[in-house]
């Protein structure tokens, strides 16, 4: 298969224009579950926040779920449980849509499926799921990156036809390490430098070093787009962002934790091929292949 978005192959970074639509449904025929204003915002900026998507009762149930899972995983020795680089604190727990019956139910929430199926113009499956914990005082940063760059190079995702969904399970302030996004960056692919070693995921899930854009490319994206946007708000909001939207987050040195449930929906027409790095496939808990099943429909 032709590599339309080569990365980690050249000695210098390069900015490549996007070759895929941002919204894959026919906008002239089907308005879908989103308003015109929401559609236009997502199309222009590469992300969309919807406040109060989940009720307080639903949020409380999900909060209980993530902390129960965190507590039961404290002594677990598993690659799915990612710990902070400098401590044993749990940073992320992967594959929750498959391993936990409650979060499997959340994954199949029809309100979510209606939106992501519309954005991707097809049925979908879960490419990756995880819970992210960013506790007060000690939660570490996530460096700037495009998810698609990693999924393309290390997992073999052919095209930009996936969408990430973050469910806020604590209040997001501008100061507790919230998600930061560069509006308009979804339209440009930053081809990064650096050769990908085998089993790079073992280090990158703790601290990403490859697939991180150079400073000049990041500056160009911010100056030619909309700067940097920081969606804030109450627990229960969702943020959808396109697979190539550049994003990251600062560390959290405040007393206020920031936790979220993160799910990636990929089009069933965009399933993984061999990694474009030429390396081995990453494990199923990071990049779903065998379990790439269509999610439930009405």
Secondary structure as GFF3:
##gff-version 3
##sequence-region A 1 298
A	DSSP	beta_strand	14	17	.	.	.	ID=ss1
A	DSSP	alpha_helix	36	45	.	.	.	ID=ss2
A	DSSP	beta_strand	47	50	.	.	.	ID=ss3
A	DSSP	alpha_helix	56	72	.	.	.	ID=ss4
A	DSSP	beta_strand	81	83	.	.	.	ID=ss5
A	DSSP	beta_strand	90	94	.	.	.	ID=ss6
A	DSSP	alpha_helix	96	99	.	.	.	ID=ss7
A	DSSP	alpha_helix	101	107	.	.	.	ID=ss8
A	DSSP	alpha_helix	110	120	.	.	.	ID=ss9
A	DSSP	beta_strand	124	134	.	.	.	ID=ss10
A	DSSP	beta_strand	142	145	.	.	.	ID=ss11
A	DSSP	alpha_helix	147	150	.	.	.	ID=ss12
A	DSSP	pi_helix	151	155	.	.	.	ID=ss13
A	DSSP	beta_strand	162	168	.	.	.	ID=ss14
A	DSSP	beta_strand	179	181	.	.	.	ID=ss15
A	DSSP	three_ten_helix	185	187	.	.	.	ID=ss16
A	DSSP	beta_strand	188	191	.	.	.	ID=ss17
A	DSSP	alpha_helix	201	204	.	.	.	ID=ss18
A	DSSP	alpha_helix	215	224	.	.	.	ID=ss19
A	DSSP	beta_strand	238	242	.	.	.	ID=ss20
A	DSSP	beta_strand	247	249	.	.	.	ID=ss21
A	DSSP	beta_strand	258	267	.	.	.	ID=ss22
A	DSSP	three_ten_helix	268	270	.	.	.	ID=ss23
###
